[in-house]
């Protein structure tokens, strides 16, 4: 009897132990499965964060122009022309960023910009490629379709090939950039026409006897250009004020052993109050060539050559008022007046001025500039920065759909 009871107790103990081992194994298996599921979820979230995001857009723009300085244009009552079709590609992959834009005109095809960037953290960003030069008021110093006169000297909305670094907070912004050369590869870039570009760059020295729009006999390329820009933001009740300073210095590369350099500096202020915006900027630049008394430099853009003073000072004052409306499809009207004068040119070169009074109309994806321009010695308004012409007027309507 005792032997049977003992054997029963041993069997019961063995069975209990076996059941306990089974439960422990099942618990361990369940824990492992939960850990695997959590790991899979974390991997999925990480993959989602680093998933490539791609946005494709663009625009098609058209233009009407009435020119008081062209008898044939006036006789026709102005002209309608195709302006540009562009394709934009923007995106990211984790902390990596990329952006590019290509433009098709009737007379040229160009890369507007193309760069790859990296967000080091919420305040710091770096870029490499064809990027906007950090100089003066960004992104644009003007409101109209024609920009300011600074655009035509290469000191507004300029794009070159190099490295950018930006440190930005709510109060301060610091930009540092180094450009090895212009967007077409400099003096020996692999392009068939150095004038086919979006933004203006110096590509030659204007020698004696050459016409304002002639190809240069002395070719030049911008190289090793350093840009520094600092901005501080102030807030006074309903008024936002931005004050900034910019500096630029670089070398000029010649086909022979000639040395040259270029410098530029600007101070600016931007005021925003309610619907009002005011932009002010003072800019000074100079090109020096060793052994030459140079008064004019050759620039290239939009498939033609032009000339600019080798040194000058510009003053810009722009004001705009943004008015939300409900006029059919029209949602906003921005009224503006942009004024620039370029003075202190070398020799007997005359001053340039341009005044643009206009309105920008927002209507869904349709964006329209209506500009009335009065100017003297201003490119695209019947003159040149080195001209000695009359005061000209132009009515310009540029409209396009953005998708």
PyMOL commands that set and color helices and strands:
alter all, ss='L'
color gray80, all
select helices_A, chain A and resi 2-50+71-76+149-153+186-188
alter helices_A, ss='H'
color red, helices_A
select strands_A, chain A and resi 52-67+79-93+96-104+109-119+124-132+159-168+172-182+201-205+218-236+239-254+259-273+276-289+296-301+304-309+311-327+330-343+352-363+366-376+391-402
alter strands_A, ss='S'
color yellow, strands_A
deselect
rebuild
show_as cartoon
